[in-house]
Amino acid sequence: MPSQRSISEVQAFEIEMADASGIQSRVAHEFAGRHAGGSSNLGYTCRDHKNYL
C-alpha cells in the first residue's frame, strides 16, 4: 500500500547525496537495496525514490 511506504531521514539524505553526486536514481536505488539486504527491505520503491527528488 502506498500509505505504508516511507523514506526515512537517513534514506532521504542518501538519496540527496547520490543525486548531488550525479548518480542516476535507478543506480542509487539498486545500491541502497543491496545495502539493505534487498530492495524489499528498503521500504520504498524506485518510483518513490524518483518522486522524492
N, C-alpha and C positions, 0 to 999 in steps of 0.2 A: 504494500500500500504506500502511496506517496507520502502520506502523513507520518509513516513510520521511519522514513529515511531522513537523515540529518547529517550535516557536516560539522564536525567538532572544531573548536578554535584552532587546535594544532593542525588538523587536516586543512583548514582554511589557510593557515599560514603556509603550509607546504604547497598548496595549490598556487597561492600568490607568488611564492618564491620561484616555483617552476616556470610560471608564466613570465615573470620578470627576467628569468634567465634564458628565455627563448625556447623552452622545451614545449613541444606540442602537447596539448591537453590529453590526447589519447595515450601518448607515451608516458606522461606523468601519472595517469590513472593506472596504467599497467604496472608501473614501478610501485606505486602505493599499494596496489593489490598484492604484489609479491612480498612487499614488506609486511603486510598484514596477514600473510599466510593464505591468500586467496582473495579474489575480488568480492566474494560473498561475505567476507569478514569486514569489508570497508564500511558498510552501512549506507553507501550511496552508489549510484550508477555513473557510468561515463557521461551520460546526458546531464545528470546533476552537476557533475564536475564542470562541464562546459557552461551550463547555465549559471554557475556560481560566478564565473568570470564576466 
